[in-house]
Amino acid sequence: MKRLLILLSVLWVGQAVAENNAAGSAGYQKWQKECSSCHVAYPPHMLSSENWRELMGKLDKHFNSNAALEAKDTRLIRDFLLRFAGSGPKYTSASLRISETPWFVREHRIISESEWKLPEVKTRSNCTACHGKKVLGD
């Protein structure tokens, strides 16, 4: 009886992990497609789950743009972002801007205002201008 319970537990956990990976893959694909259609698909760990939840709840007012998606797509992306969100205060931003998180500010403190304004950079949210796609997970 004990062996049977152990076997069933292992099978159940294996199935749960497989389902989570499949859902994560669908969420990952949808996140890449939808988010990178307008900007860099920022890695989930760059904001806290609270920030992602709030951001995904206001897609119709996404930084002065309407980025609303179908409910199913929003759910897939939100679940993916929440599953892999950063934790702790260094990834939390009151404004929801990754460039205003304590981590980002600390990591980029040596960059001068004039460098941010270079034509090839333009804005703090243009990560690929300095880092390229590889740093962001492509």
VMD Tcl script that builds the backbone (N, CA, C; Angstrom):
set m [mol new atoms 414]
animate dup $m
set s [atomselect $m all]
$s set {name element resname resid chain x y z} {
  {N N MET 1 A 0.822 -1.198 0.000}
  {CA C MET 1 A 0.000 0.000 0.000}
  {C C MET 1 A 0.869 1.266 0.000}
  {N N LYS 2 A 1.949 1.235 0.789}
  {CA C LYS 2 A 2.837 2.390 0.863}
  {C C LYS 2 A 3.475 2.666 -0.502}
  {N N ARG 3 A 3.897 1.586 -1.196}
  {CA C ARG 3 A 4.500 1.743 -2.523}
  {C C ARG 3 A 3.511 2.347 -3.511}
  {N N LEU 4 A 2.281 1.895 -3.429}
  {CA C LEU 4 A 1.248 2.400 -4.326}
  {C C LEU 4 A 1.038 3.903 -4.103}
  {N N LEU 5 A 0.984 4.317 -2.854}
  {CA C LEU 5 A 0.819 5.739 -2.555}
  {C C LEU 5 A 2.002 6.565 -3.068}
  {N N ILE 6 A 3.199 6.030 -2.900}
  {CA C ILE 6 A 4.388 6.729 -3.392}
  {C C ILE 6 A 4.348 6.827 -4.910}
  {N N LEU 7 A 4.013 5.738 -5.575}
  {CA C LEU 7 A 3.935 5.726 -7.030}
  {C C LEU 7 A 2.888 6.717 -7.536}
  {N N LEU 8 A 1.721 6.707 -6.915}
  {CA C LEU 8 A 0.669 7.636 -7.318}
  {C C LEU 8 A 1.093 9.088 -7.086}
  {N N SER 9 A 1.782 9.332 -5.990}
  {CA C SER 9 A 2.265 10.685 -5.704}
  {C C SER 9 A 3.263 11.147 -6.759}
  {N N VAL 10 A 4.184 10.262 -7.122}
  {CA C VAL 10 A 5.184 10.597 -8.137}
  {C C VAL 10 A 4.512 10.875 -9.476}
  {N N LEU 11 A 3.555 10.040 -9.855}
  {CA C LEU 11 A 2.842 10.242 -11.117}
  {C C LEU 11 A 2.054 11.546 -11.103}
  {N N TRP 12 A 1.400 11.844 -9.991}
  {CA C TRP 12 A 0.613 13.071 -9.885}
  {C C TRP 12 A 1.508 14.304 -9.987}
  {N N VAL 13 A 2.640 14.294 -9.274}
  {CA C VAL 13 A 3.574 15.418 -9.321}
  {C C VAL 13 A 4.138 15.567 -10.732}
  {N N GLY 14 A 4.496 14.456 -11.359}
  {CA C GLY 14 A 5.014 14.498 -12.730}
  {C C GLY 14 A 4.016 15.113 -13.689}
  {N N GLN 15 A 2.750 14.736 -13.559}
  {CA C GLN 15 A 1.703 15.291 -14.418}
  {C C GLN 15 A 1.537 16.788 -14.159}
  {N N ALA 16 A 1.552 17.181 -12.904}
  {CA C ALA 16 A 1.398 18.600 -12.564}
  {C C ALA 16 A 2.546 19.420 -13.141}
  {N N VAL 17 A 3.770 18.902 -13.049}
  {CA C VAL 17 A 4.930 19.605 -13.601}
  {C C VAL 17 A 4.810 19.716 -15.118}
  {N N ALA 18 A 4.405 18.644 -15.769}
  {CA C ALA 18 A 4.247 18.663 -17.227}
  {C C ALA 18 A 3.195 19.683 -17.643}
  {N N GLU 19 A 2.084 19.733 -16.912}
  {CA C GLU 19 A 1.036 20.702 -17.241}
  {C C GLU 19 A 1.535 22.129 -17.041}
  {N N ASN 20 A 2.282 22.363 -15.972}
  {CA C ASN 20 A 2.821 23.704 -15.732}
  {C C ASN 20 A 3.792 24.116 -16.831}
  {N N ASN 21 A 4.645 23.171 -17.271}
  {CA C ASN 21 A 5.583 23.493 -18.336}
  {C C ASN 21 A 4.853 23.806 -19.632}
  {N N ALA 22 A 3.803 23.047 -19.939}
  {CA C ALA 22 A 3.036 23.293 -21.161}
  {C C ALA 22 A 2.368 24.663 -21.093}
  {N N ALA 23 A 1.766 24.986 -19.958}
  {CA C ALA 23 A 1.119 26.295 -19.806}
  {C C ALA 23 A 2.164 27.398 -19.874}
  {N N GLY 24 A 3.330 27.153 -19.281}
  {CA C GLY 24 A 4.412 28.130 -19.334}
  {C C GLY 24 A 4.886 28.362 -20.755}
  {N N SER 25 A 4.960 27.301 -21.541}
  {CA C SER 25 A 5.385 27.438 -22.929}
  {C C SER 25 A 4.398 28.267 -23.728}
  {N N ALA 26 A 3.125 28.011 -23.547}
  {CA C ALA 26 A 2.103 28.792 -24.254}
  {C C ALA 26 A 2.168 30.253 -23.811}
  {N N GLY 27 A 2.342 30.464 -22.514}
  {CA C GLY 27 A 2.454 31.823 -21.994}
  {C C GLY 27 A 3.704 32.516 -22.512}
  {N N TYR 28 A 4.803 31.766 -22.564}
  {CA C TYR 28 A 6.057 32.316 -23.073}
  {C C TYR 28 A 5.902 32.746 -24.525}
  {N N GLN 29 A 5.323 31.874 -25.338}
  {CA C GLN 29 A 5.140 32.180 -26.762}
  {C C GLN 29 A 4.255 33.416 -26.952}
  {N N LYS 30 A 3.164 33.471 -26.218}
  {CA C LYS 30 A 2.228 34.596 -26.343}
  {C C LYS 30 A 2.888 35.888 -25.846}
  {N N TRP 31 A 3.636 35.811 -24.744}
  {CA C TRP 31 A 4.362 36.964 -24.201}
  {C C TRP 31 A 5.356 37.495 -25.237}
  {N N GLN 32 A 6.143 36.597 -25.821}
  {CA C GLN 32 A 7.112 37.012 -26.839}
  {C C GLN 32 A 6.419 37.694 -28.014}
  {N N LYS 33 A 5.369 37.068 -28.508}
  {CA C LYS 33 A 4.675 37.589 -29.691}
  {C C LYS 33 A 4.026 38.942 -29.416}
  {N N GLU 34 A 3.232 39.017 -28.367}
  {CA C GLU 34 A 2.445 40.229 -28.111}
  {C C GLU 34 A 3.295 41.384 -27.593}
  {N N CYS 35 A 4.135 41.117 -26.604}
  {CA C CYS 35 A 4.892 42.212 -25.987}
  {C C CYS 35 A 5.966 42.753 -26.922}
  {N N SER 36 A 6.626 41.863 -27.662}
  {CA C SER 36 A 7.691 42.339 -28.545}
  {C C SER 36 A 7.154 42.949 -29.836}
  {N N SER 37 A 5.856 42.929 -30.035}
  {CA C SER 37 A 5.312 43.588 -31.224}
  {C C SER 37 A 5.418 45.111 -31.108}
  {N N CYS 38 A 5.576 45.628 -29.894}
  {CA C CYS 38 A 5.704 47.081 -29.689}
  {C C CYS 38 A 7.019 47.483 -29.025}
  {N N HIS 39 A 7.572 46.627 -28.201}
  {CA C HIS 39 A 8.793 46.946 -27.458}
  {C C HIS 39 A 9.479 45.645 -27.078}
  {N N VAL 40 A 10.591 45.735 -26.393}
  {CA C VAL 40 A 11.275 44.546 -25.894}
  {C C VAL 40 A 10.326 43.787 -24.982}
  {N N ALA 41 A 10.272 42.483 -25.123}
  {CA C ALA 41 A 9.490 41.662 -24.192}
  {C C ALA 41 A 10.330 41.543 -22.922}
  {N N TYR 42 A 10.075 42.425 -21.986}
  {CA C TYR 42 A 10.893 42.474 -20.776}
  {C C TYR 42 A 10.786 41.171 -20.003}
  {N N PRO 43 A 11.921 40.619 -19.564}
  {CA C PRO 43 A 11.902 39.375 -18.802}
  {C C PRO 43 A 11.055 39.510 -17.537}
  {N N PRO 44 A 10.321 38.467 -17.197}
  {CA C PRO 44 A 9.413 38.521 -16.041}
  {C C PRO 44 A 10.092 38.902 -14.733}
  {N N HIS 45 A 11.348 38.492 -14.542}
  {CA C HIS 45 A 12.011 38.764 -13.259}
  {C C HIS 45 A 12.315 40.245 -13.049}
  {N N MET 46 A 12.089 41.072 -14.057}
  {CA C MET 46 A 12.418 42.491 -13.924}
  {C C MET 46 A 11.381 43.300 -13.149}
  {N N LEU 47 A 10.216 42.721 -12.886}
  {CA C LEU 47 A 9.208 43.355 -12.033}
  {C C LEU 47 A 8.661 42.323 -11.060}
  {N N SER 48 A 8.085 42.802 -9.988}
  {CA C SER 48 A 7.469 41.915 -8.995}
  {C C SER 48 A 6.119 41.414 -9.506}
  {N N SER 49 A 5.616 40.374 -8.877}
  {CA C SER 49 A 4.301 39.848 -9.273}
  {C C SER 49 A 3.216 40.903 -9.078}
  {N N GLU 50 A 3.333 41.714 -8.035}
  {CA C GLU 50 A 2.346 42.768 -7.810}
  {C C GLU 50 A 2.355 43.770 -8.969}
  {N N ASN 51 A 3.559 44.133 -9.413}
  {CA C ASN 51 A 3.672 45.065 -10.536}
  {C C ASN 51 A 3.109 44.468 -11.819}
  {N N TRP 52 A 3.444 43.205 -12.103}
  {CA C TRP 52 A 2.926 42.567 -13.323}
  {C C TRP 52 A 1.407 42.463 -13.272}
  {N N ARG 53 A 0.880 42.107 -12.116}
  {CA C ARG 53 A -0.573 41.976 -11.985}
  {C C ARG 53 A -1.254 43.318 -12.298}
  {N N GLU 54 A -0.717 44.391 -11.739}
  {CA C GLU 54 A -1.293 45.713 -11.987}
  {C C GLU 54 A -1.124 46.123 -13.454}
  {N N LEU 55 A 0.058 45.898 -14.005}
  {CA C LEU 55 A 0.327 46.266 -15.390}
  {C C LEU 55 A -0.594 45.519 -16.354}
  {N N MET 56 A -0.756 44.219 -16.128}
  {CA C MET 56 A -1.602 43.407 -17.014}
  {C C MET 56 A -3.079 43.731 -16.829}
  {N N GLY 57 A -3.436 44.319 -15.712}
  {CA C GLY 57 A -4.823 44.694 -15.470}
  {C C GLY 57 A -5.221 46.014 -16.118}
  {N N LYS 58 A -4.240 46.720 -16.669}
  {CA C LYS 58 A -4.505 48.033 -17.273}
  {C C LYS 58 A -3.968 48.110 -18.702}
  {N N LEU 59 A -4.084 47.053 -19.463}
  {CA C LEU 59 A -3.512 47.056 -20.807}
  {C C LEU 59 A -4.179 48.062 -21.738}
  {N N ASP 60 A -5.395 48.439 -21.438}
  {CA C ASP 60 A -6.058 49.445 -22.272}
  {C C ASP 60 A -5.469 50.844 -22.050}
  {N N LYS 61 A -4.666 50.981 -20.997}
  {CA C LYS 61 A -3.989 52.256 -20.695}
  {C C LYS 61 A -2.506 51.984 -20.436}
  {N N HIS 62 A -1.883 51.253 -21.320}
  {CA C HIS 62 A -0.504 50.800 -21.166}
  {C C HIS 62 A 0.466 51.901 -21.606}
  {N N PHE 63 A 0.888 52.720 -20.653}
  {CA C PHE 63 A 1.814 53.821 -20.924}
  {C C PHE 63 A 1.334 54.660 -22.116}
  {N N ASN 64 A 0.125 55.133 -22.003}
  {CA C ASN 64 A -0.518 56.000 -23.006}
  {C C ASN 64 A -0.857 55.301 -24.320}
  {N N SER 65 A -0.908 53.983 -24.304}
  {CA C SER 65 A -1.314 53.220 -25.487}
  {C C SER 65 A -2.371 52.207 -25.093}
  {N N ASN 66 A -3.180 51.814 -26.044}
  {CA C ASN 66 A -4.144 50.747 -25.806}
  {C C ASN 66 A -3.524 49.443 -26.279}
  {N N ALA 67 A -3.084 48.631 -25.342}
  {CA C ALA 67 A -2.457 47.349 -25.651}
  {C C ALA 67 A -3.366 46.192 -25.252}
  {N N ALA 68 A -4.658 46.449 -25.173}
  {CA C ALA 68 A -5.614 45.427 -24.734}
  {C C ALA 68 A -5.548 44.202 -25.637}
  {N N LEU 69 A -5.693 43.037 -25.014}
  {CA C LEU 69 A -5.675 41.750 -25.710}
  {C C LEU 69 A -6.958 41.001 -25.395}
  {N N GLU 70 A -7.164 39.904 -26.097}
  {CA C GLU 70 A -8.277 39.026 -25.749}
  {C C GLU 70 A -8.031 38.492 -24.344}
  {N N ALA 71 A -9.098 38.224 -23.620}
  {CA C ALA 71 A -8.995 37.777 -22.222}
  {C C ALA 71 A -8.110 36.537 -22.087}
  {N N LYS 72 A -8.255 35.592 -23.001}
  {CA C LYS 72 A -7.464 34.351 -22.948}
  {C C LYS 72 A -5.969 34.662 -23.074}
  {N N ASP 73 A -5.614 35.543 -23.998}
  {CA C ASP 73 A -4.209 35.905 -24.194}
  {C C ASP 73 A -3.660 36.675 -22.996}
  {N N THR 74 A -4.464 37.576 -22.467}
  {CA C THR 74 A -4.056 38.327 -21.280}
  {C C THR 74 A -3.777 37.372 -20.130}
  {N N ARG 75 A -4.646 36.401 -19.940}
  {CA C ARG 75 A -4.489 35.420 -18.868}
  {C C ARG 75 A -3.205 34.607 -19.054}
  {N N LEU 76 A -2.952 34.141 -20.277}
  {CA C LEU 76 A -1.741 33.353 -20.550}
  {C C LEU 76 A -0.481 34.152 -20.225}
  {N N ILE 77 A -0.435 35.373 -20.702}
  {CA C ILE 77 A 0.744 36.216 -20.469}
  {C C ILE 77 A 0.880 36.555 -18.990}
  {N N ARG 78 A -0.222 36.956 -18.362}
  {CA C ARG 78 A -0.182 37.306 -16.937}
  {C C ARG 78 A 0.310 36.120 -16.108}
  {N N ASP 79 A -0.219 34.934 -16.366}
  {CA C ASP 79 A 0.191 33.761 -15.595}
  {C C ASP 79 A 1.674 33.462 -15.783}
  {N N PHE 80 A 2.164 33.598 -17.006}
  {CA C PHE 80 A 3.588 33.398 -17.272}
  {C C PHE 80 A 4.423 34.421 -16.502}
  {N N LEU 81 A 4.046 35.695 -16.592}
  {CA C LEU 81 A 4.794 36.749 -15.904}
  {C C LEU 81 A 4.786 36.553 -14.389}
  {N N LEU 82 A 3.646 36.176 -13.848}
  {CA C LEU 82 A 3.547 35.973 -12.400}
  {C C LEU 82 A 4.375 34.781 -11.947}
  {N N ARG 83 A 4.407 33.738 -12.756}
  {CA C ARG 83 A 5.154 32.534 -12.387}
  {C C ARG 83 A 6.649 32.823 -12.272}
  {N N PHE 84 A 7.157 33.731 -13.097}
  {CA C PHE 84 A 8.598 33.981 -13.128}
  {C C PHE 84 A 8.978 35.400 -12.689}
  {N N ALA 85 A 8.073 36.072 -12.007}
  {CA C ALA 85 A 8.305 37.451 -11.562}
  {C C ALA 85 A 9.456 37.532 -10.566}
  {N N GLY 86 A 10.070 38.703 -10.503}
  {CA C GLY 86 A 11.102 38.955 -9.512}
  {C C GLY 86 A 10.478 39.054 -8.132}
  {N N SER 87 A 11.289 38.848 -7.118}
  {CA C SER 87 A 10.757 38.965 -5.761}
  {C C SER 87 A 11.638 39.910 -4.951}
  {N N GLY 88 A 11.004 40.599 -4.047}
  {CA C GLY 88 A 11.728 41.520 -3.186}
  {C C GLY 88 A 11.633 42.952 -3.669}
  {N N PRO 89 A 12.025 43.869 -2.808}
  {CA C PRO 89 A 11.864 45.295 -3.092}
  {C C PRO 89 A 12.694 45.802 -4.272}
  {N N LYS 90 A 13.788 45.129 -4.610}
  {CA C LYS 90 A 14.612 45.663 -5.701}
  {C C LYS 90 A 13.930 45.570 -7.057}
  {N N TYR 91 A 12.894 44.742 -7.168}
  {CA C TYR 91 A 12.170 44.612 -8.432}
  {C C TYR 91 A 10.803 45.287 -8.406}
  {N N THR 92 A 10.503 46.009 -7.360}
  {CA C THR 92 A 9.200 46.655 -7.233}
  {C C THR 92 A 9.329 48.135 -7.565}
  {N N SER 93 A 8.441 48.607 -8.404}
  {CA C SER 93 A 8.442 50.013 -8.796}
  {C C SER 93 A 7.045 50.572 -8.608}
  {N N ALA 94 A 6.928 51.675 -7.899}
  {CA C ALA 94 A 5.617 52.289 -7.685}
  {C C ALA 94 A 5.002 52.754 -9.001}
  {N N SER 95 A 5.819 53.094 -9.987}
  {CA C SER 95 A 5.301 53.611 -11.251}
  {C C SER 95 A 5.087 52.525 -12.305}
  {N N LEU 96 A 5.453 51.308 -12.038}
  {CA C LEU 96 A 5.379 50.170 -12.960}
  {C C LEU 96 A 6.415 50.234 -14.077}
  {N N ARG 97 A 7.274 51.199 -14.054}
  {CA C ARG 97 A 8.326 51.297 -15.067}
  {C C ARG 97 A 9.559 50.536 -14.583}
  {N N ILE 98 A 9.997 49.588 -15.388}
  {CA C ILE 98 A 11.181 48.811 -15.044}
  {C C ILE 98 A 12.366 49.741 -14.820}
  {N N SER 99 A 12.452 50.802 -15.600}
  {CA C SER 99 A 13.580 51.734 -15.484}
  {C C SER 99 A 13.577 52.529 -14.180}
  {N N GLU 100 A 12.530 52.382 -13.379}
  {CA C GLU 100 A 12.475 53.076 -12.091}
  {C C GLU 100 A 12.560 52.125 -10.898}
  {N N THR 101 A 12.814 50.848 -11.165}
  {CA C THR 101 A 12.988 49.915 -10.050}
  {C C THR 101 A 14.343 50.176 -9.396}
  {N N PRO 102 A 14.460 49.902 -8.105}
  {CA C PRO 102 A 15.751 50.092 -7.431}
  {C C PRO 102 A 16.889 49.334 -8.119}
  {N N TRP 103 A 16.612 48.124 -8.610}
  {CA C TRP 103 A 17.641 47.341 -9.297}
  {C C TRP 103 A 18.147 48.079 -10.538}
  {N N PHE 104 A 17.237 48.536 -11.377}
  {CA C PHE 104 A 17.609 49.213 -12.618}
  {C C PHE 104 A 18.402 50.480 -12.318}
  {N N VAL 105 A 17.915 51.280 -11.395}
  {CA C VAL 105 A 18.590 52.535 -11.043}
  {C C VAL 105 A 20.009 52.250 -10.562}
  {N N ARG 106 A 20.176 51.248 -9.705}
  {CA C ARG 106 A 21.508 50.906 -9.190}
  {C C ARG 106 A 22.419 50.411 -10.315}
  {N N GLU 107 A 21.919 49.537 -11.162}
  {CA C GLU 107 A 22.733 48.960 -12.235}
  {C C GLU 107 A 23.151 49.992 -13.283}
  {N N HIS 108 A 22.386 51.050 -13.434}
  {CA C HIS 108 A 22.640 52.029 -14.486}
  {C C HIS 108 A 23.086 53.392 -13.945}
  {N N ARG 109 A 23.497 53.445 -12.700}
  {CA C ARG 109 A 23.837 54.720 -12.060}
  {C C ARG 109 A 25.028 55.423 -12.712}
  {N N ILE 110 A 25.886 54.700 -13.400}
  {CA C ILE 110 A 27.067 55.341 -14.003}
  {C C ILE 110 A 26.770 55.970 -15.369}
  {N N ILE 111 A 25.574 55.760 -15.877}
  {CA C ILE 111 A 25.220 56.309 -17.187}
  {C C ILE 111 A 24.728 57.742 -17.011}
  {N N SER 112 A 25.330 58.639 -17.751}
  {CA C SER 112 A 24.980 60.060 -17.625}
  {C C SER 112 A 23.686 60.372 -18.374}
  {N N GLU 113 A 23.082 61.485 -18.014}
  {CA C GLU 113 A 21.860 61.936 -18.698}
  {C C GLU 113 A 22.109 62.131 -20.190}
  {N N SER 114 A 23.278 62.637 -20.539}
  {CA C SER 114 A 23.574 62.870 -21.959}
  {C C SER 114 A 23.653 61.549 -22.732}
  {N N GLU 115 A 24.130 60.490 -22.082}
  {CA C GLU 115 A 24.170 59.183 -22.755}
  {C C GLU 115 A 22.761 58.648 -22.995}
  {N N TRP 116 A 21.858 58.854 -22.032}
  {CA C TRP 116 A 20.477 58.400 -22.215}
  {C C TRP 116 A 19.829 59.106 -23.405}
  {N N LYS 117 A 20.265 60.323 -23.683}
  {CA C LYS 117 A 19.641 61.122 -24.745}
  {C C LYS 117 A 20.286 60.943 -26.115}
  {N N LEU 118 A 21.283 60.082 -26.220}
  {CA C LEU 118 A 21.906 59.832 -27.523}
  {C C LEU 118 A 20.850 59.329 -28.510}
  {N N PRO 119 A 20.953 59.696 -29.776}
  {CA C PRO 119 A 19.938 59.292 -30.763}
  {C C PRO 119 A 19.721 57.784 -30.840}
  {N N GLU 120 A 20.792 57.015 -30.656}
  {CA C GLU 120 A 20.636 55.561 -30.739}
  {C C GLU 120 A 20.058 54.951 -29.463}
  {N N VAL 121 A 20.007 55.712 -28.384}
  {CA C VAL 121 A 19.445 55.223 -27.121}
  {C C VAL 121 A 18.046 55.807 -26.909}
  {N N LYS 122 A 17.943 57.103 -26.864}
  {CA C LYS 122 A 16.691 57.862 -26.738}
  {C C LYS 122 A 15.988 57.743 -25.391}
  {N N THR 123 A 15.887 56.547 -24.842}
  {CA C THR 123 A 15.104 56.342 -23.626}
  {C C THR 123 A 15.681 55.206 -22.789}
  {N N ARG 124 A 15.430 55.243 -21.506}
  {CA C ARG 124 A 15.908 54.192 -20.608}
  {C C ARG 124 A 15.277 52.832 -20.914}
  {N N SER 125 A 14.164 52.828 -21.573}
  {CA C SER 125 A 13.485 51.559 -21.870}
  {C C SER 125 A 14.019 50.879 -23.126}
  {N N ASN 126 A 14.973 51.485 -23.802}
  {CA C ASN 126 A 15.546 50.905 -25.015}
  {C C ASN 126 A 16.765 50.052 -24.656}
  {N N CYS 127 A 16.544 48.959 -23.982}
  {CA C CYS 127 A 17.621 48.099 -23.474}
  {C C CYS 127 A 18.554 47.604 -24.575}
  {N N THR 128 A 17.985 47.252 -25.724}
  {CA C THR 128 A 18.798 46.670 -26.792}
  {C C THR 128 A 19.804 47.659 -27.381}
  {N N ALA 129 A 19.608 48.949 -27.171}
  {CA C ALA 129 A 20.569 49.933 -27.683}
  {C C ALA 129 A 21.952 49.691 -27.100}
  {N N CYS 130 A 22.021 49.288 -25.863}
  {CA C CYS 130 A 23.307 49.052 -25.205}
  {C C CYS 130 A 23.611 47.570 -25.010}
  {N N HIS 131 A 22.587 46.804 -24.683}
  {CA C HIS 131 A 22.799 45.416 -24.301}
  {C C HIS 131 A 22.623 44.421 -25.438}
  {N N GLY 132 A 21.894 44.763 -26.467}
  {CA C GLY 132 A 21.583 43.802 -27.519}
  {C C GLY 132 A 20.526 42.826 -27.044}
  {N N LYS 133 A 20.090 41.964 -27.927}
  {CA C LYS 133 A 19.007 41.034 -27.601}
  {C C LYS 133 A 19.452 39.909 -26.682}
  {N N LYS 134 A 20.710 39.496 -26.746}
  {CA C LYS 134 A 21.154 38.346 -25.956}
  {C C LYS 134 A 20.999 38.571 -24.462}
  {N N VAL 135 A 21.262 39.769 -23.997}
  {CA C VAL 135 A 21.146 40.061 -22.569}
  {C C VAL 135 A 19.707 39.908 -22.102}
  {N N LEU 136 A 18.770 40.151 -22.993}
  {CA C LEU 136 A 17.360 40.093 -22.628}
  {C C LEU 136 A 16.744 38.727 -22.864}
  {N N GLY 137 A 17.536 37.754 -23.206}
  {CA C GLY 137 A 17.024 36.396 -23.280}
  {C C GLY 137 A 16.755 35.857 -24.663}
  {N N ASP 138 A 17.029 36.579 -25.718}
  {CA C ASP 138 A 16.826 36.042 -27.068}
  {C C ASP 138 A 18.001 35.197 -27.493}
}
mol reanalyze $m
mol bondsrecalc $m
mol representation Tube
mol addrep $m
